[in-house]
Amino acid sequence: MSLVKPAMRGLLGKRLRFHLPIAFGLSLVAAAGFKYMVTEPRKQAYAEFYKNYDAAKEFNNMREAGIFESVRPSGE
């Protein structure tokens, strides 16, 4: 009983025709999943945060806490 020779000629092209569409499809699914499961909720959270954000109030809170070296708290 003799062993069957491996099919080496055209093996790369044959494997690529099979694996390339699968890899492309999985990458599209991963990109869509990342967009809708990570970036969209993050954009919503940023929009919600900045809807009620008052920069002047935050600055005054940080100034009173003594975070800045160039601006003294109003109590001093």
Backbone torsions as a table, in degrees:
resi	resn	phi	psi	omega
1	MET	NA	122.6	-179.6
2	SER	-99.6	151.7	179.9
3	LEU	-79.8	147.7	178.0
4	VAL	-79.3	133.4	-179.7
5	LYS	-68.8	142.2	177.6
6	PRO	-69.5	144.4	179.2
7	ALA	-84.2	94.0	-176.9
8	MET	-93.4	-29.1	-177.9
9	ARG	-72.9	124.2	179.2
10	GLY	77.1	12.1	-176.6
11	LEU	-66.7	-41.5	-179.6
12	LEU	-62.2	-47.1	179.7
13	GLY	-63.0	-39.0	179.7
14	LYS	-66.1	-42.4	179.5
15	ARG	-68.8	-39.0	179.2
16	LEU	-66.0	-39.9	177.9
17	ARG	-60.6	-28.9	179.1
18	PHE	-85.0	-46.9	-171.2
19	HIS	-86.2	-27.9	-177.2
20	LEU	-63.8	-47.5	177.1
21	PRO	-62.8	-34.7	178.1
22	ILE	-66.0	-45.4	179.4
23	ALA	-64.0	-40.9	178.9
24	PHE	-64.1	-44.6	178.9
25	GLY	-63.6	-43.3	179.1
26	LEU	-66.3	-35.5	178.2
27	SER	-67.9	-37.4	176.5
28	LEU	-65.5	-41.1	178.1
29	VAL	-64.0	-42.0	179.2
30	ALA	-65.2	-41.4	179.2
31	ALA	-65.3	-43.1	179.1
32	ALA	-66.3	-40.5	177.6
33	GLY	-62.5	-42.5	178.8
34	PHE	-64.5	-40.9	-178.9
35	LYS	-63.3	-46.8	-174.1
36	TYR	-87.5	-17.8	-179.3
37	MET	-102.8	-17.4	-177.8
38	VAL	-120.6	-57.1	-171.4
39	THR	-74.0	-38.8	179.6
40	GLU	-65.0	-47.2	175.4
41	PRO	-61.7	-33.6	178.4
42	ARG	-66.7	-42.5	177.4
43	LYS	-63.9	-38.8	177.6
44	GLN	-63.5	-42.5	-179.2
45	ALA	-65.0	-42.4	177.4
46	TYR	-63.8	-42.5	179.9
47	ALA	-63.0	-41.4	179.3
48	GLU	-66.5	-39.8	179.8
49	PHE	-64.2	-48.6	-175.5
50	TYR	-78.5	-9.4	175.8
51	LYS	-66.3	-35.5	-177.6
52	ASN	-113.2	12.1	-174.8
53	TYR	-82.0	132.2	176.6
54	ASP	-118.8	106.5	-175.7
55	ALA	-66.3	-37.6	-179.4
56	ALA	-65.8	-40.3	178.3
57	LYS	-64.6	-42.0	177.3
58	GLU	-64.4	-40.6	177.8
59	PHE	-61.0	-45.7	179.5
60	ASN	-63.4	-39.6	177.2
61	ASN	-62.6	-43.2	179.1
62	MET	-69.1	-36.1	178.2
63	ARG	-64.2	-43.2	179.6
64	GLU	-68.9	-27.2	178.0
65	ALA	-78.0	-13.1	177.8
66	GLY	84.3	26.2	-178.4
67	ILE	-73.1	-38.4	-174.7
68	PHE	-86.2	142.0	175.8
69	GLU	-87.8	-26.9	-174.8
70	SER	-90.1	-10.6	-178.9
71	VAL	-126.4	123.6	-179.8
72	ARG	-84.1	149.4	173.7
73	PRO	-62.4	154.6	-174.4
74	SER	-71.4	-17.2	179.6
75	GLY	-77.5	-15.2	-177.4
76	GLU	-94.5	NA	NA
